[in-house]
């Protein structure tokens, strides 16, 4: 079933069990549910125009001999009341700003306080422009490199944990159940469901299904992906392949046994053959390509 049909049936609450599962598997599922929750929770302040008109009528009737000329102003007053109510309701709504990238795309965004965020491929951030001065909160899906201006507390919220800073440079990778935070300048606090860790410049926190939370030193000065390379240290091959698919428009098939192996190394973003050799040779694998499909196997 097409994505648009799934979304339409979801909005109408008509999904079957299998269709609901397919909808939950959509990459944008979390974004759709957040938007839905926001709409459901939106409360527009009530402003009883009828009551206000009755008050105006009562005052006019009390001075009928003097207010014949006020009738046009009564209509104007009603219109002003209506627009005032609409303006107040709209001004109270969240003005969420969202930026996202596609396959093989990177983008640098400047936030309202001049902090910058560089998004890796297939990633997104969102924040509320109205409340930014009081609360510098950013939601992240995917991977991003942050350079935060000094100021109030700066929070980055992901599905796997929260990173809190005051003024620093750091990288967050939040992909499915893989969570990786590297601090390049200053310090950050990483909070997950299982622990809380303080990172200083050069420290790294990593947590996934296959790797317990850990602190790793001797990191590079900036994330390698910002200069078109992806680097990994003892990372499950399936995570490496997922990143390769984000940087190149390909689908990679590999045996699950090999996919669990740990990879240490780098692949480039500008030559698919070199990238495939970089990740296949350490596992004694070969690769074949057919259009946008790649198969990794052992002879």
Buried (B, 14 or more C-beta within 10 A) or exposed (E): EEEEEBBEBBEEEEBEEEBEEBBBEBEBEBBBEEEEEEEEEEEEEEBEBEEBBEEBEEEBEEEEEEBEEBEEEBEEBBEEBEEEBEEEBEEEEEEBBEBBBEEBBBBEBEBEBEBBBBBBBBBBBBBBEBEBEEEBBBBBBBBBBBBBBEEEEBBBBBEBBBBBBBBBBBBBBBBEEBBBBBBBBBBBBBBBEEEEBEBEBBBBBBBBEBBEBEEBEEBEEBBBBEEEBBBBBEBBBBBBBBBBBBBBEBEBEBEEEBBEBBBEBEBBBEEBEEBBBBBBEBBEBBBEEEEEEBBBEEE
